[in-house]
Every structure is written in C-alpha cells, then in structure tokens.
Amino acid sequence: MQIGLVGLGRMGGNMRERLRNAGHTVVGYDTNPELSDVGHLSDLVERLDRPRAVWVMVPAGDPTQQVIDQLASLLRPGDTVVDGGNSRWTDDEKHAKELGARGIGFVDAGVSGGVWGLQNGYALMVGGDKEHVDRLQPVFDALKPEGPYGFVHAGRVGAGHFAKMVHNGIEYAMMQAYAEGWELLEKVDSVDNVREVFRSWQEGTVIRSWLLDLAVNALDEDEHLDRLRGYAEDSGEGRWTVEAAIDHAVPLPAITASLFARFASRQEDSPQMKMIAALRNQFGGHAVESAKKA
C-alpha cells in the first residue's frame, strides 16, 4: 500500500522504516530536509496515487492544524488523512468536519510504543468511520505488534485519541507508584541493593511490567539516578484525562495525584521525579535534565 507520512521525528521516522520493512511504499515529508523524501508537502501528495492516504505525525495543536489546513487544499475527495499525533479528541471532531466538507476522510490514531516501536510494534487505538479504517487496515497491521493484540477500532472520530489519553493517564499513575516505591527503598538503611530488588520483581510478581523492565534499564545506566534532576514534564494528556474525569464526574484519585506530583517536581529536586524522568526517557526518548553539580 502507498502512504504519505508527515513528520519524521523519533516516532515518525521509525514508523516509516517499519512500514517499508513490511513492503509498503512510504513517501515521507519533514521540515528537516535531511530526513525528508520530498522537498514540499505538495510533492508528497503528487507522488501518491489516488485515493491517497496521508498519516500526520507532528506535535498536537497549531502544528497539526497547519498540516491539516494544507492537506485540505492539496487532497481530493476520496483521500484520507490520519492524525497519529497526541491531539486532543475534541480537535479530531473539528478536523473531521473540516476535511469531510471537502469529501476527505479522517481517522484519529492514538499511537503507543515510543522509541521501541520499530522493534516491538506500536499499539494503535483508532477512531473514525468503518470505511476509512478498513481502507487503512494494511497499514495498521504492519505497525502493530505481531499477534492478535495491539490494535482496536475504538469507535467514532475522537475515540482513538480519547483512548490513548486514558492510556497515558494510567501510565502516569503506574510510573508514580514505581517512583514512590523506589524512593522509599532508597531511603531505608536496611535495603542496600535497591536496583536488584527492582530486578527481582521482573519475574513472578503481580507488579511486573514493561515499565518495570525500563526502570531496571534506567538503574543499570545510573544506579541511584544521581545524574538526573528530579524534574518531569507532562505531555498534556494527563491534564486532559483529569479534565475529562471532572466533566463526567468520574473519580480518578491516583491519576490526578500523579499529575500533581509532576507539578510539584518543578518546585524542588524530587527524588521520585528522577525515576519518572528516567522512565519517560527510556520508553519515549523524552529529554531529561541533568542534576546540578555542587
């Protein structure tokens, strides 16, 4: 299948490679000419046979809106746009309406897998009309992990990004629990090998997970996380999850507390946030801040 891919950063570039490895034809465009297959977005559209499919992997908000606006003028009825970035689900509804007025289909895709997706595959949560989702199924099948899991048509437009938002809210709470446990273990005198305690949990325990594996990776690289500053950003989806919970009167005490803990990390050098920062760097390649030298 042919597909255009706009945005060739950490995830987009790896997605291009995974799709090509599966035999698909990918025309990539990025504002960085060293990464791009074509010089302009219009060149990407011209290289694709109709009906075209274009996958957008750029930051949420204005950057995504700008690309959607350009594609609206370049594509034709019967073409389809996929937003695979971390857009808010309410933006999906707006984009679907704008493109639909021109006869262009729209699918929102929540994508999880970070920098490991090329090797392991990406978990995909998509929203949109069945006809548009079905048309893109070969691409979804190539990107998802092998086996029966890792893909869901979650519902109508907006459902994919809403599901990914909730996924990230759960992720916040899980990382916070590991971070709190790690700090407590580091604090007591009786435990003198915290890294190996974490490693021992990787098999046979109810808290084993990929995040735990990544925590061990981080501790192998920096046993006491001394090289990190206890500061962690939030991607926005944690906030949106809490806002949605308020709108629907759903109690989310763990997720809300984990979001507020990140806010607290910006006020002082938090030991827990060293672990949060390390985990975000491990699974998503997110930037970390080095500890200040005394």
C-alpha positions in Angstrom: 0.0 0.0 0.0 1.1 3.6 -0.6 1.0 6.1 2.2 2.4 9.6 2.9 3.9 10.3 6.3 4.3 13.9 7.5 6.7 14.3 10.5 9.7 12.1 10.7 10.9 12.6 14.2 11.6 10.0 16.8 8.4 8.1 16.2 7.5 9.1 12.6 10.9 8.1 11.3 10.8 4.7 12.9 7.2 4.2 11.6 8.4 4.9 8.1 11.1 2.2 8.5 8.7 -0.3 10.0 6.2 0.2 7.2 8.8 -0.1 4.5 10.1 -3.3 6.1 6.6 -4.7 5.7 6.6 -3.9 2.0 4.6 -0.7 1.9 5.6 2.4 -0.1 6.1 5.4 2.1 6.7 8.9 1.0 7.9 10.9 3.9 8.0 14.7 4.4 9.6 16.6 7.2 10.6 20.3 7.6 14.2 18.9 8.1 15.4 18.3 4.6 17.9 15.7 5.8 15.0 13.5 6.9 12.6 14.2 4.1 11.9 12.2 0.9 10.5 15.2 -0.8 11.0 19.0 -0.8 7.5 20.1 0.0 4.2 18.7 1.2 2.7 19.3 -2.2 5.4 17.0 -3.6 4.4 14.2 -1.2 0.7 14.5 -2.4 1.8 14.4 -6.1 3.9 11.2 -5.5 0.8 9.3 -4.2 -1.7 7.5 -6.4 -5.4 8.3 -5.7 -7.2 7.6 -3.5 -4.4 8.9 -1.3 -3.7 8.2 2.4 -1.6 10.7 4.4 -0.5 10.0 8.0 0.3 13.1 10.1 2.9 12.7 13.0 3.5 16.2 14.2 3.0 17.9 17.6 -0.5 18.5 18.7 -2.2 21.9 18.5 -1.1 24.5 16.0 1.4 22.3 14.1 -1.2 19.7 13.4 -3.8 22.3 12.5 -1.4 23.8 10.0 -0.7 20.5 8.3 -4.5 19.7 8.2 -5.2 23.0 6.6 -2.5 22.4 3.9 -3.7 18.9 3.2 -7.3 20.1 2.9 -6.3 22.2 0.0 -4.0 19.6 -1.6 -6.0 16.4 -1.3 -9.2 15.5 -3.2 -12.5 13.7 -2.5 -11.9 10.1 -1.6 -8.5 10.7 0.0 -8.0 10.0 3.8 -6.0 11.7 6.5 -4.8 10.0 9.7 -3.7 12.1 12.7 -1.4 9.8 14.7 0.0 12.5 17.0 -1.2 13.3 20.5 -4.1 15.5 19.6 -6.9 16.2 21.9 -10.0 14.3 20.9 -12.1 17.5 20.5 -9.7 18.6 17.8 -10.4 15.4 15.9 -14.0 16.3 15.7 -13.1 19.7 14.2 -10.6 18.2 11.7 -13.1 15.5 10.6 -15.7 18.2 9.9 -13.3 20.4 8.0 -12.0 17.6 5.8 -15.4 15.9 5.4 -16.7 19.1 3.9 -14.3 18.5 1.1 -15.0 14.8 0.8 -11.8 13.8 2.5 -11.9 11.1 5.2 -10.4 11.4 8.6 -9.1 8.8 11.1 -7.6 9.6 14.5 -5.0 7.2 15.8 -3.6 7.0 19.3 -0.1 5.5 19.0 1.9 4.0 21.8 5.3 2.4 21.6 7.7 5.3 21.8 11.3 4.7 20.6 10.8 0.9 20.9 8.0 0.8 18.3 10.3 0.0 15.4 11.4 -3.2 17.0 8.3 -4.2 19.0 5.4 -2.6 17.1 3.0 0.1 18.1 -0.2 -0.2 20.0 -2.9 1.5 17.9 -6.2 2.9 19.1 -8.2 4.4 16.2 -11.4 6.3 15.7 -13.4 7.0 12.6 -15.9 5.7 10.1 -15.5 2.0 9.3 -14.9 2.5 5.6 -11.9 4.8 6.3 -10.5 2.5 9.0 -10.9 -0.6 6.8 -9.1 1.0 3.9 -6.1 1.7 6.2 -6.1 -1.8 7.8 -3.0 -3.0 5.9 -1.0 -0.1 7.4 -2.3 -0.7 10.9 -1.5 -4.4 10.6 2.1 -3.5 9.6 2.6 -1.1 12.5 1.0 -3.1 15.3 2.9 -5.8 17.2 2.7 -9.4 15.9 -0.1 -11.4 17.2 -3.8 -10.8 17.9 -3.4 -7.7 20.2 -2.2 -4.1 19.8 -5.0 -2.7 17.5 -8.5 -1.6 18.3 -11.1 0.4 16.3 -12.3 2.2 19.4 -15.3 4.0 18.0 -16.2 7.1 16.1 -13.9 10.0 15.3 -12.1 11.1 18.5 -12.3 7.7 20.2 -8.8 6.8 19.3 -7.2 9.8 20.9 -9.6 9.6 23.9 -8.5 6.0 24.5 -4.8 7.0 24.1 -5.4 9.9 26.6 -6.8 7.5 29.2 -3.9 5.1 28.5 -1.4 7.9 29.2 -3.3 8.8 32.4 -2.9 5.2 33.6 0.7 5.4 32.6 1.2 8.5 34.8 -0.2 6.6 37.9 1.9 3.5 37.2 5.1 5.4 36.9 4.3 7.4 40.0 3.8 4.1 42.0 7.1 2.7 40.9 8.8 6.1 41.7 7.4 6.2 45.2 8.4 2.7 45.9 11.9 3.3 44.6 12.3 6.4 46.8 11.2 4.6 49.9 13.6 1.7 49.3 16.4 4.1 48.7 15.6 5.9 52.0 15.9 3.0 54.4 19.2 1.7 55.8 18.2 -2.0 55.7 18.0 -2.2 51.9 21.4 -1.8 50.3 20.7 -3.1 46.8 17.6 -1.3 45.5 18.4 -1.9 41.9 18.4 -5.7 42.4 15.2 -5.5 44.4 13.6 -3.9 41.3 15.2 -6.6 39.1 13.8 -9.4 41.3 10.3 -8.1 40.7 10.6 -8.7 36.9 9.5 -12.3 37.2 6.8 -14.0 39.2 5.3 -10.9 40.8 1.9 -9.1 40.2 3.7 -5.8 39.5 5.9 -7.0 36.7 5.5 -4.9 33.5 7.4 -3.3 30.7 7.7 -0.1 32.7 9.4 -2.1 35.5 11.8 -3.5 32.9 12.5 0.0 31.7 13.1 1.1 35.3 15.7 -1.6 35.7 17.3 -0.4 32.4 17.5 3.1 33.8 19.0 1.9 37.1 21.6 -0.2 35.2 22.7 3.0 33.5 22.7 5.2 36.6 22.2 3.1 39.8 20.9 5.8 42.1 19.8 8.2 39.3 22.4 10.7 40.6 22.9 12.2 37.1 19.2 13.2 36.8 17.4 16.2 38.1 14.1 15.4 39.8 12.0 17.2 37.2 9.4 15.7 34.9 7.3 17.4 32.3 3.7 16.4 31.5 2.6 15.8 27.8 -0.8 17.4 28.2 -2.7 14.2 28.1 -2.6 13.7 31.8 -4.3 17.1 32.2 -6.9 16.2 29.6 -7.6 12.9 31.4 -8.3 14.7 34.7 -10.4 17.4 32.9 -12.5 14.7 31.2 -13.0 12.9 34.6 -14.3 16.2 36.0 -16.6 16.7 33.1 -18.0 13.1 33.5 -17.9 13.0 37.3 -15.6 10.0 37.3 -13.2 9.9 40.4 -9.5 9.5 39.3 -7.6 10.0 42.6 -4.4 8.0 41.5 -4.1 9.6 38.1 -4.8 13.1 39.5 -2.3 12.7 42.2 0.4 11.6 39.8 -0.2 14.6 37.6 0.0 16.9 40.6 3.2 15.2 41.7 4.8 16.3 38.4 3.8 19.8 39.1 5.5 19.5 42.5 8.6 18.3 40.8 9.1 21.8 39.3 9.3 23.4 42.7 12.2 21.3 44.1 14.5 18.4 43.2 12.3 15.5 43.9 13.8 12.0 44.2 10.6 10.4 42.9 10.8 12.6 39.8 14.3 11.3 39.0 12.6 7.9 38.4 9.7 9.4 36.4 12.2 11.3 34.2 14.3 8.2 33.7 11.2 6.1 32.7 10.0 8.8 30.3 13.5 8.9 28.7 13.6 5.1 28.5 10.3 4.5 26.7 9.8 7.7 24.8 13.2 9.3 24.4 11.9 12.3 26.2 14.5 14.9 27.3 15.9 14.7 30.8 17.6 17.4 32.8 21.0 16.7 34.4 21.5 17.2 38.1 23.3 20.4 39.0 26.8 19.8 40.3 27.6 21.1 43.7 
